[in-house]
């Protein structure tokens, strides 16, 4: 593996990292909602609206989550 390959892999991982982080955050929210529904034995309706910071190559990017 050459230095160019390592650099290319770094850029690929840097590009995918915010997407993966957002997916993991959504999955953890979904697990928490499911656990609350099981405990309460009822449907949980949730509205989440907040501005979350993601970064691409170290630069902050703001994404609104609903």
Residue pairs with C-beta under 8 A, 6 or more apart in sequence:
14 56
14 57
15 56
18 54
18 55
18 56
18 61
21 54
22 52
22 54
22 63
25 52
29 46
29 48
33 44
33 46
36 44
37 43
37 44
47 66
48 65
48 66
49 64
49 65
49 66
50 64
50 65
51 62
51 63
51 64
51 65
52 62
52 63
52 64
52 65
53 60
53 61
53 62
53 63
54 60
54 61
54 62
54 63
55 61
